[in-house]
Amino acid sequence: MRTTLSTSTKIKTALAGLMASAALLASPAQAGPESFAQYSGDQSEAVDHAAWGTFLGKYLRTVENGPNLVAYGQVSAEDKQALKDYIDSLEAIDPTRLSEDEAFAYWVNLYNAVTIDVILDNYPVESIRDIRSGVFAAGPWKMDLVEVNGEDLSLDNIEHDILREYFNEPRVHYAVNCASIGCPNLVAEPYTGATLEAQLEAGAIRYVNDPRGVSFDADGDVTLSSIYKWFKEDFGNSQTQVLAHVRRYAKDDLRAKLADVSRIDGYDYDWALNEAK
């Protein structure tokens, strides 16, 4: 009996050691987006987004009122590869060495470029939701699409686990673009640390004052973009705070309409592809 107990103890000890070793080996891979929580660089160090600007200059169709559109069907094979090369160049950068503003711009540009790239890889599609991450997952957002600092990242990782988690900036929702009509505009110029504040302000003003952001029906009922429902906590976590946010960016006519509004009557979002035919 003593021999049996001794053998059992040895087996348990060996198994415990193996489990401990496995846990130690696994821990670096579990760091994930937490490794992107801190940014320590100087603002003078800027990322080169010229290739992204060139792509946007060729294929983004800007309009004065309404959504900016992308001419997906006109993108040449050469420019598709140039877009992939730009994404590769961002993957080779350690964003934690950037300043906070420059890193924010880096992540937004990466998100937007990868979104366009995944649309092109699956084109033609009527909606980004037609590209599925899995049997029950509409959209490509949960697919690992890039690798930064050795970490595989999805679009959801970039938006929710990095940008929203660490930067505490509700205007991120006016910057990242999900290739849909209902989304705030994809802008013509790449985001940069030096221009970030002005770009975020312009994006907020543009969207809030567009019917995609805030609209009224004939009875005076107000409908907001579903963005303000999906991410309510980013805008204050109550209808009162959401309305205060949109009033902040509303122009005079819209602000007057919102003056006596105390509740949001509905939400809406158009998932159709933001395509220029």
Summary of the structure (lengths in Angstrom):
residues: 277
radius of gyration: 22.9
end to end distance: 81.4
largest distance: 88.6
contacts: 806
relative contact order: 0.13
helix: 53%
strand: 12%
